């Protein structure tokens, strides 16, 4: 298989947010390394050009890509076009902190070919933004949207967080209503996820941070689903919504990931999945840059995936989408029928009203109840290596749906 989706990681920010555990550095503390980073990215991109199909999605994420000069981002996108075949209608996304880009900056990006902007709004309330440690204000978000429109962006996504410490349902409603006034084409919702590497994660581990309970988190998600659908958005994934329109505003980058397509990630700590192998680049900024500037592949953590791992990922990523998992493409790609592979796991999920099989569409999908309890459902699809070996040793019975590994 060849990858059609490219992720480029920019590990630099204005400041670290209180909830963040991503690989990122304060750009003012690593200016020399930040200046060398684009050249390292170019060298890594050269290493994988033989494995690429025509790219349909390019995603600049972070960190905050827009803390870099616009010329750097535009130059790298031009280099990607020179190095890889890029489809004429490719989705080219850049993440942006509202405090880091003005109209002139965004106009440069748009003219260079970036056609989708993902704004990390998170909240429209000053107190919440302050607690989150965000470097922007609510007014910055409104201004950034206006400037993005003036610069020519007509595909704009807003990130919003929910289930924050101390957040009420009224707070969530205020954030959603304010977002609707800005008329974005896409909304991504994120519940608070705490990791011990983040400031809040360390506080939580010490019992110093009170977070929303599971019931409130579920109620907030249900409320957001209903609110956004009433305001003209279509839910296509558990927490992602696209505006109803003749154009398709669903994130192509994310959908390819959820459908478990091959993808390449370049940059510090970036992950890739290709040819049933997955790897993650080194997390040390100096080690990453020095390896590539010396024409060596950056150190990686790499694993060869078993069929059990592949099928688990097919299910718990594919079921995140409201359309569910289309059975036939899975059979065609992996030569494994999910209905047979999970013959023991599926009946209890049907009986509990968490999962349904649509015969006309030949697909498995979560019910409304299953969407709320998705993490519990996903656990049912994790098989261990012994089960994988036993399934691999089953004799073939003939037919397109047989397990062939």
N, C-alpha and C positions, 0 to 999 in steps of 0.2 A: 504494500500500500504506500501511497505518497500523500504527504500532508498538503492541505489546502488552506489551513488556518495558521496564522502566525501571531504570536504574542511577544511583545517587546517590553521588558521590564525596566523602568526608570526608578532606581532606589533612593530618590532624593525628595525631601519635603522641606517646607518652611519650619515645621516643628512636629514633634511626635504627638499624636492625639492620645488621650488617656486610655482608649480602648484598643489601640493598634498594636498588633504583634507581627505586622508585615516586615519584610526586610527593607528598611529604609534608614536614611541618615539625614541629619540636619545639613542642608547643602552648604551652610555657612561654615561648617566645621570640616568639610571635606572638599574644599574648592579645587585643589590640585587634582584629586582623583576624579572629581566630576568632569573636569576638563579633558581627562584622558579616557573617560568612559565611552564616548561615542565611537572612538577608533576601535576599542575592544569589541563593541557590538558589531561593527563592520566585519571584523575578522571572524567572529563566530558565525555571522550570517553566511560568509563565504563557504564555511565548512559543510553546510547542509544543502547547498543549492542543487546537488545531484538527486536529492530525495524529495524535491518539491514538485507538486502538480501546480496547475494554475491557481494562484491564490484568490480566494473569494472573500477572505476576511483578514484584516490586519488590525491589531489592537495594541495601542500604546497605553500601558497601565503602570501603576506604581504602588507606593510612592505617589508622587505628583509630577507627571511629565512636564507640566507647564511651569515648573520652577526653572526649567532649562530655557535658554534663549530660543525664540521661535525659529531662528535660522538653523539651530541644531536639529530640531525635530523635522523641519522641512527637508534639510539636507539628507537626513537618514531615510526619510520616506522616498526621496529621489533615488538614493542608493539601493533601496529594496526593489524599486521598479527596474533599475538597471540590472540587478542580480537575479531577480525572479520574474517569471511571467505573472502578471497581475490582471485579473479579469476587469473589463471596462467598467462593470457595475459593482466592483468589490466594495464591501462595507469597510471603511477606514475610520476607526474610532480613536479618540484621544480623551483620556481622563483629565479633568481640570478642577482645581480648587478655585472657587469664585474669587479669591483674593489675589490670584496670580496672573490674570490675563485681562487686558483691556481690548477695546474694539480693534485697534491696529494690530495687536498681537494675533487675535483670532482671525482677522482678515488674512494675515499671512498664512495661517494654517489652512484656511478654507481654499485659498488660491493655490496652495501646494497640493491639494487633493484630499485633505481630511474632510469627510462628509458626515460624520456623526460625533457629537460632543456629549460626554458623560460628566455632568456636574455633580460634585460631591456636596450636596446641600446639607443633608442629614437632619436638619431642623430649621425652623424659622423663628425660634424663640431664643432671645439673647441668653437667658439663664441656662437653657439646655446646651447651647453652643459653647458657652463658657465652661460648663461642667465637662463636656466632651473634649475640651482642649483644642477646639477648632480655631484656625487662624483667620476666619472670616466672620462677618456679621450677617444678619438677615438682610440688611440693605445691600450688602455685597452680592448676595444671590440674585436679588431682583435686578440689580444693575448688570450682572454678568449675563443673565438671560437676554436682556434688552440689547446688550452689545453683541452677543452671539447672533441674534436675529439680524442686526444691522450688518454683521460681517458675512451673512449669507448662509448660516446654518439653519436648515429646515428639518433636521432630525436631531432632537435634543432629549436627553434622558436626565432625570433627576433621581439621585439616591436619597432615600429617607430612612431614618432609623426609628425603631419602635422598641417597646419594652425596656426603656432606659430607666436607670435608678430614679425613683420619684416621679416618673411620668404617669399621668392619668389619661383616661380615655378622652377627656376634653382637650388635653395637650395634643394627642394624636389627631383628633378631629381638626384642630386649628392648623396643624402642619399640612394636613391633606387639603383643606380648603384653600390655604394660601398657595399651595402648589398648583391647584387647579386654575387659579387666576393667572398663572404664568403660562398656561396652555402648552405643557411639554408633550412630546409625542410618545414618551415612554416613562414609566415609573418603576424603579427597583426598590423593594423594601428589604431592610436588613434588621433582624433582631440582634440584640446585643449578645455577642459571643465573647466570653472572657478567657484569656490565656494567661498563664503565669508570667509570660514575658512582657505583658503590657502593664502599665501603672495600675489600672483598675484591677487587672487579674491578680496582681500581688496583694492589693488591698482586700480583694474578695477572699483570697486564700487565708488571710489573717483574720477574717471575720469582721473587717472594717467597712465593708460595702454591702448595702442591702439592695438586692436586685428584684425585679418583678418575678412573681411566682408563675408557674406553668399555666395556671388557669387564666390569669390576666393576660399573659402573652398570647394564648390561644384566642381569647376574646378580642384582643386588639387586631390580630390577623384576620379574624372573621369580619370584624367591623370594616377593616380596610378593603377586604375583598368586595363587600357589598357597596361601600362608598364609591370605589373606583369604577365598578361596573355600572352604577347608576349615573356616573359622570362620563360615560362613553368610552371606557377602557375595556379591553378584552384581556382576561387572565389567560396567559399561555403557559405559565409555570407557577409553582407554589407562591412565589413572591415577586413575579414580574408581570407587568401589564403594558400593553401597547394600545395606542389610540386607534379606534375604528376609523379606517380610511381606505381609499383605493390602494394606497401604498402599504407595503408590509413594514411596519416599524418594529417588529420583533427583533431582538438582538441576534444577528447571525452568528456572531462569535460565541455567545453563550449556548445557542441552540446546537451548534456543531459539537460543543463540549458535552452537552447533555445527551446527545445522540451517539456519543463515544466515537466520534470521528478522530482520525489521527491529527495531531497538532504539534507544532514546534514552538517552544518557548526559548527565547534568548535573553541574556541578561543575568544579573546577580540573583541566584536562588531560583531562577525560572525552571518550571517543570515542562517536560515533553513526554509524549506518548507516541511511539512509532514502531511498527513491525512487532507488535506484541511485547515491546520493551518500554519501560518507563524510566526516566532519569530526572534528577534534579541537580542543577548547577550548585557549585560551592557557594556558601553564604558569606565568605570573607571578601570584602571589597578589594583589598590589595591582591589577594591570591587570584581572584577572578581576572582583574586587569592585567597583572603581570604574566599570567599564563598565556593569555591571548596575544599580548604585545610581543611575546616570545614565540608566537605561532604554534602554541600548544592548545589542545582542547582543554577547557577549564575542568578541574576535578569535579567529578559527579558522583552522586549516589545512584546506583543503577540496579534494576531488577528485571528478570525475565518473568513475565506474567503467566500464570497457569490459566487454564480454561475456566476454572472455578472463579478466579479473580476477574477475568474478563466478563463473564456472565453476570457476576455480582454487580459490576460497574454498569453493565448494560441495563440492568433492572433498576438499581437505585438512582442512577442518573436519569434514565429515560422516564421513569415514573414521576419524576419531578414535574414533567410537562403535563399539562391538562389533556393533551392528545394521547398520552401514554406511550407504550412501547409497541411499535409496529412489528409484528412477528416475522413476516416474510423477509424484510431486509436483514434482520438478525441472522436468520437461517442462511441467507445467501452469503453473508460476510463471514460468519464463524462456523458454518456447517453444523450448527447446534440449534435444536428447537427448544426455546425457553419453556414451552408447555410440558415437554418431556423432562427437561433438565430439572425443573422444579415441580415435578408431579406430586411430591409429598408435601411441599410447602404451600401450594396454591389453594387447595380445598379449605383449610382453616381460615384463610384470608377472605375467600368468597363467603364462607358461612358467617364471619364476623361483620360482613358488610363493609369491608375496607377496600376490596378490590373487585373489579368486574372485567369479564371478557366480552368484547364486542365482536360477535361473529362476522357481521357485515364488514367491519373495518379490519378484522383479523388483528386486533390489538388488545393489550392489557392496559387498564388505567385505574388510577385510584378513584374511589368514590369521594363525595364531599367529606364524609367522615374520615376516609383514608387520607385525604389531603391534610386534615388537621393533625392526624396521628402518623404522619409520613415517616418520621424517624423510627417509630416502632415497627412499621411495615417493612422498612428497608432491612432491618436486622434479620428478617426471615430469609433473605436472599444471600446471606453470607455463608458459603460452604467452606469446609476446611480442605486441606490438601489430600487427605485420605479419601474423602468423598470424590474429589476430582479424579484421583487415580482409579477408583472403582468404576466411575462413569466412563473413563477412557478405555477401560478393558472390556466394556460391554460389546458383544458381537453385533455386527451390523445386521439390520433386518430389512434393508432395502428402502428406497424412497428418498425424496429430497429432504425430509425432515430428520434423517438419521444423524447421530452424533458421529462426526468424523474429526478426529484430532490428530 
